[in-house]
Amino acid sequence: MTIDNCLPFCSSPHMGFTHDLLAALKRAHKERFGGVDSRMAEAAEYDKTGLGRMLKKDNLPKFEALGRLADASGLRIVENDVPDESKYVFIPKAKAVLSGGGGSLESSGETESSLAFLRIWIKNKGTNPKSLKVMSVFDDSMSPTIDDGDIVLVDESECAKKLVEYKIYAIRWRGELFVKRFKKSPGEYWFSSDNEDRSHKDCHIPIGSEEDFAVIGRIIWAGKEL
């Protein structure tokens, strides 16, 4: 079984029902209710404090309350142990994490589990599934576009590595990993934070420092299409 409410993303069959259910509720909280506890709680006739505790500590409520939350979030159970591979493609999730702020040194090429995306959506993005990778983000420097703990889909194709102003990229600089928005600036590569309170964590990379700098790929999805 999978929990379905957020195409083009579909739950991975490798993660388990409880994980899928929590992930689906958190996506609905962010996308359907704008991340506002009171809105989701009111729609489900559920206690706001209890909802906040559930989202923070991953403690699912009793069945009746869980049903109300699922109904309000538009969740449904799909009785299929493995998503139809003619419709879905599985994208590996990297163990490495991206930082919106001070950089992450977790840059191994290892992967863990996978997430399923609609093949037609991938095709319409003009990219190849073999060029895609899912990664986790920590730090709130890219909030509200990408929040702390979000997962993102990185297009690592050569075409996606070409810098386009205002697009968001995963980059490696001085051995650390970052996710930032590219902006044009004379004499440098400027990768900025969307969170204005974290502008001091912007990456200003002098042109000519290419030996310490690489574009990993462009972020094309972060719980929502970008």
VENJONOR-V987162 format. One record per backbone hydrogen bond with DSSP energy under -1.0 kcal/mol. CO is the residue of the C=O (numbers start at 0). NH is the residue of the N-H. E is the energy in kcal/mol with one decimal. If there is no record, write none. Layout:
co & nh & e
CO & NH & E
CO & NH & E
This chain:
co & nh & e
1 & 77 & -2.9
5 & 8 & -1.2
7 & 117 & -1.5
9 & 115 & -1.5
11 & 14 & -1.2
15 & 19 & -2.3
16 & 20 & -2.7
17 & 21 & -2.5
18 & 22 & -2.5
19 & 23 & -2.5
20 & 24 & -2.3
21 & 25 & -2.3
22 & 26 & -2.2
23 & 27 & -2.4
24 & 28 & -2.5
25 & 29 & -1.8
26 & 30 & -3.4
27 & 31 & -1.9
27 & 32 & -1.5
28 & 34 & -3.1
32 & 35 & -1.8
35 & 39 & -1.7
36 & 40 & -2.8
37 & 41 & -2.3
38 & 42 & -2.0
39 & 43 & -1.8
40 & 45 & -3.0
46 & 50 & -2.1
47 & 51 & -2.4
48 & 52 & -2.0
49 & 53 & -2.1
50 & 54 & -2.6
51 & 55 & -1.8
52 & 56 & -2.7
53 & 57 & -1.8
61 & 65 & -2.7
62 & 66 & -2.4
63 & 67 & -1.6
64 & 68 & -2.2
65 & 69 & -2.5
66 & 70 & -2.6
67 & 71 & -2.5
68 & 72 & -1.5
69 & 74 & -2.5
70 & 73 & -1.1
75 & 3 & -2.1
77 & 1 & -1.8
77 & 79 & -2.1
83 & 86 & -1.8
83 & 87 & -2.1
86 & 118 & -3.5
88 & 116 & -2.5
90 & 114 & -2.3
91 & 133 & -2.6
92 & 111 & -3.7
97 & 137 & -2.4
98 & 178 & -1.9
103 & 176 & -2.5
104 & 106 & -1.5
109 & 94 & -2.7
112 & 92 & -1.4
114 & 90 & -3.4
115 & 9 & -2.7
116 & 88 & -2.6
117 & 121 & -2.1
118 & 122 & -2.6
119 & 123 & -2.3
120 & 124 & -1.2
121 & 126 & -1.4
122 & 125 & -1.6
127 & 130 & -2.4
128 & 131 & -1.6
130 & 155 & -3.7
132 & 153 & -3.3
133 & 93 & -3.1
134 & 151 & -3.0
135 & 97 & -3.2
136 & 148 & -2.6
137 & 99 & -2.0
139 & 142 & -1.5
140 & 194 & -2.7
141 & 145 & -2.2
146 & 149 & -2.2
149 & 136 & -2.4
151 & 134 & -2.3
152 & 219 & -2.5
153 & 132 & -1.7
154 & 217 & -1.9
156 & 160 & -1.1
158 & 161 & -1.2
163 & 166 & -1.9
166 & 181 & -2.6
167 & 218 & -2.7
168 & 179 & -2.2
169 & 215 & -2.3
169 & 216 & -1.6
170 & 177 & -2.5
171 & 213 & -2.2
172 & 175 & -1.7
175 & 172 & -2.5
176 & 103 & -1.3
177 & 170 & -2.5
179 & 168 & -3.2
180 & 191 & -3.3
181 & 165 & -3.6
184 & 187 & -1.7
186 & 206 & -1.8
188 & 204 & -2.9
189 & 182 & -2.8
190 & 202 & -3.0
191 & 180 & -2.5
194 & 197 & -2.4
195 & 198 & -1.2
197 & 200 & -2.4
198 & 201 & -1.8
202 & 190 & -2.7
204 & 188 & -3.3
205 & 208 & -1.7
208 & 211 & -2.1
209 & 212 & -1.3
211 & 173 & -2.8
213 & 171 & -3.1
216 & 169 & -3.0
217 & 154 & -3.1
219 & 225 & -1.7
220 & 152 & -2.9
223 & 221 & -2.9
